[in-house]
Amino acid sequence: MRIAVLSDIHANLEALTRCLERAEQAGADAIYCLGDIVGYNADPSECLKRVRSRCDGIVIGNHDAVVAGREKIGTLPPDGQTAVREHREQLSDGQIDFLASLPLKLQAEGCTFVHAAPGTPSDWKRLRSYPAARDQFKHFGTDVCFVGHTHVPSVVADKLGVFEVRSGNRYIINVGSVGQPRDQNPRLSFGIFDTQRSSYENVRVRYDVSRATEKIRRADRLPGRLAERLEKGV
């Protein structure tokens, strides 16, 4: 079975649309979302509709949790707080209730799915180093745990010297960000995992960045620097 894993869409409809097209072209049998559907960009409602209709499983991200009232707005950076206030006005009560209902962690297809870290998901810990990731292996029982949150794709194995996903080891895989990449590469990022072959591909795809940034710049209450981040991939 081939599964597509998406994370950190952040209300970027142009990136999400292209991502879903690419996942279909890759023959994905199922799609899982690691959260942060909303936040930062211009299309929270339509992105949430697409995710709900296309994804087989969804976990909550920290921006989703703030919009839904499960976390305090002060836990986000200033631009994130501005976007949350805007998105709360754009989303329906039913959409906000849906975000509030999402689980912190999900297990399916022999994999674990979580936005930040499997140990204490609601702490929103960023797994930016091998020592930080290594401590998390004891908190999930599957061979693979998919995470997002840092917006930077990576693969960490439970053994040193293992850099590619293959059978016989355990992995924490960060699929990167669909809607706001931060590795100096503005192309959207997501993952394709083959459960039978235990193989993984990080997929990078160009999308209509100019249209996404134009929407941000037209919005009265979204900072223009959010558009610059998309253009630079930071």
Secondary structure, DSSP 8 states (H G I E B T S, - for coil): -EEEEE---TT-HHHHHHHHHHHHHTT-SEEEE-S--SSSSS-HHHHHHHHHHH-SEE---HHHHHHTTSS-GGGS-HHHHHHHHHHHHHS-HHHHHHHHH--SEEEETTEEEESS-SSSGGG-----SHHHHHTTGGG--SSEEEE-SSS--EEEESSTT--S--TTS-EEEE---SS---SS--SEEEEEEETTTTEEEEEEE---HHHHHHHHHHSTTS-THHHHHHHHT-
